[in-house]
């Protein structure tokens, strides 16, 4: 078999395999993400805010805390609707209802806490 022909078959095989693998990896994603930033009325980050994310269909609850930049992220959420609650001493509690989570997507819930 000529060298050019073998090279062509080799490259074509790599392309087909790469395409198949990328489809398999994409098909394995079965969850979504809720992420956001918590700020005070002046726009400054609120570190240490308590975040509760509740799956309204299953009742599963996730608890996390904002980082020093006021950011939070919860991954591995099953598709469905969620309630995101935010609390921090000295501020009013906030609850965002009907936050939809879809497979492979990020739902963003940014909150400005009020005094």
One Martini backbone bead per residue (centre of mass of N, CA, C, O) as a GRO file, in nm:
protein
  115
    1UNK     BB    1   0.096   0.036   0.024
    2UNK     BB    2   0.090   0.348  -0.004
    3UNK     BB    3   0.180   0.608   0.197
    4UNK     BB    4  -0.052   0.810   0.134
    5UNK     BB    5  -0.283   0.614   0.187
    6UNK     BB    6  -0.216   0.552   0.485
    7UNK     BB    7  -0.232   0.844   0.582
    8UNK     BB    8  -0.525   0.890   0.510
    9UNK     BB    9  -0.646   0.665   0.684
   10UNK     BB   10  -0.535   0.763   0.951
   11UNK     BB   11  -0.663   1.049   0.953
   12UNK     BB   12  -0.955   0.959   0.917
   13UNK     BB   13  -0.969   0.786   1.173
   14UNK     BB   14  -0.914   1.015   1.373
   15UNK     BB   15  -1.160   1.189   1.298
   16UNK     BB   16  -1.379   0.982   1.363
   17UNK     BB   17  -1.299   0.930   1.656
   18UNK     BB   18  -1.321   1.223   1.756
   19UNK     BB   19  -1.620   1.258   1.691
   20UNK     BB   20  -1.728   1.026   1.862
   21UNK     BB   21  -1.613   1.117   2.137
   22UNK     BB   22  -1.757   1.394   2.152
   23UNK     BB   23  -2.044   1.271   2.153
   24UNK     BB   24  -2.013   1.100   2.411
   25UNK     BB   25  -1.947   1.329   2.607
   26UNK     BB   26  -2.204   1.500   2.556
   27UNK     BB   27  -2.409   1.266   2.633
   28UNK     BB   28  -2.318   1.254   2.950
   29UNK     BB   29  -2.467   1.505   3.006
   30UNK     BB   30  -2.711   1.545   3.301
   31UNK     BB   31  -2.646   1.845   3.389
   32UNK     BB   32  -2.638   2.146   3.584
   33UNK     BB   33  -2.618   2.507   3.664
   34UNK     BB   34  -2.568   2.733   3.941
   35UNK     BB   35  -2.495   3.087   3.924
   36UNK     BB   36  -2.326   3.372   4.099
   37UNK     BB   37  -2.374   3.702   4.251
   38UNK     BB   38  -2.319   3.882   4.557
   39UNK     BB   39  -2.458   4.200   4.658
   40UNK     BB   40  -2.468   4.511   4.752
   41UNK     BB   41  -2.605   4.823   4.699
   42UNK     BB   42  -2.303   4.924   4.594
   43UNK     BB   43  -2.166   4.646   4.449
   44UNK     BB   44  -2.048   4.477   4.658
   45UNK     BB   45  -1.926   4.212   4.778
   46UNK     BB   46  -2.062   3.904   4.946
   47UNK     BB   47  -1.915   3.738   5.171
   48UNK     BB   48  -2.065   3.458   5.330
   49UNK     BB   49  -2.312   3.384   5.193
   50UNK     BB   50  -2.607   3.208   5.210
   51UNK     BB   51  -2.686   2.921   5.010
   52UNK     BB   52  -3.000   2.790   4.879
   53UNK     BB   53  -3.076   2.492   4.690
   54UNK     BB   54  -3.398   2.387   4.551
   55UNK     BB   55  -3.569   2.113   4.448
   56UNK     BB   56  -3.906   2.113   4.373
   57UNK     BB   57  -3.946   1.806   4.289
   58UNK     BB   58  -3.743   1.648   4.515
   59UNK     BB   59  -3.614   1.834   4.767
   60UNK     BB   60  -3.336   1.898   4.715
   61UNK     BB   61  -3.051   2.024   4.906
   62UNK     BB   62  -2.822   2.304   4.878
   63UNK     BB   63  -2.523   2.417   5.048
   64UNK     BB   64  -2.366   2.745   5.042
   65UNK     BB   65  -2.086   2.979   4.993
   66UNK     BB   66  -1.952   3.262   4.939
   67UNK     BB   67  -1.692   3.412   4.831
   68UNK     BB   68  -1.477   3.687   4.832
   69UNK     BB   69  -1.647   3.774   4.550
   70UNK     BB   70  -1.958   3.657   4.574
   71UNK     BB   71  -1.939   3.372   4.465
   72UNK     BB   72  -2.129   3.098   4.307
   73UNK     BB   73  -2.144   2.724   4.267
   74UNK     BB   74  -2.369   2.468   4.130
   75UNK     BB   75  -2.336   2.149   4.045
   76UNK     BB   76  -2.504   1.865   3.958
   77UNK     BB   77  -2.791   1.931   3.841
   78UNK     BB   78  -3.093   1.846   3.793
   79UNK     BB   79  -3.338   1.878   3.600
   80UNK     BB   80  -3.528   2.181   3.671
   81UNK     BB   81  -3.668   2.340   3.946
   82UNK     BB   82  -3.562   2.626   4.146
   83UNK     BB   83  -3.457   2.752   4.467
   84UNK     BB   84  -3.304   3.066   4.562
   85UNK     BB   85  -3.135   3.136   4.866
   86UNK     BB   86  -3.048   3.440   5.056
   87UNK     BB   87  -2.812   3.498   5.332
   88UNK     BB   88  -2.730   3.779   5.563
   89UNK     BB   89  -2.618   3.949   5.799
   90UNK     BB   90  -2.789   4.271   5.767
   91UNK     BB   91  -2.992   4.137   5.564
   92UNK     BB   92  -3.217   4.057   5.343
   93UNK     BB   93  -3.391   3.811   5.234
   94UNK     BB   94  -3.368   3.596   4.939
   95UNK     BB   95  -3.601   3.474   4.674
   96UNK     BB   96  -3.568   3.257   4.390
   97UNK     BB   97  -3.792   3.145   4.165
   98UNK     BB   98  -3.800   2.947   3.896
   99UNK     BB   99  -3.520   2.795   3.830
  100UNK     BB  100  -3.390   2.680   3.544
  101UNK     BB  101  -3.262   2.349   3.463
  102UNK     BB  102  -3.034   2.230   3.221
  103UNK     BB  103  -2.867   2.046   3.019
  104UNK     BB  104  -2.552   2.197   2.999
  105UNK     BB  105  -2.641   2.444   3.178
  106UNK     BB  106  -2.647   2.790   3.292
  107UNK     BB  107  -2.776   2.943   3.573
  108UNK     BB  108  -2.837   3.284   3.655
  109UNK     BB  109  -2.804   3.426   4.004
  110UNK     BB  110  -2.827   3.749   4.082
  111UNK     BB  111  -2.773   3.945   4.392
  112UNK     BB  112  -2.919   4.221   4.572
  113UNK     BB  113  -2.882   4.324   4.878
  114UNK     BB  114  -3.077   4.444   5.145
  115UNK     BB  115  -3.109   4.636   5.446
   0.00000   0.00000   0.00000
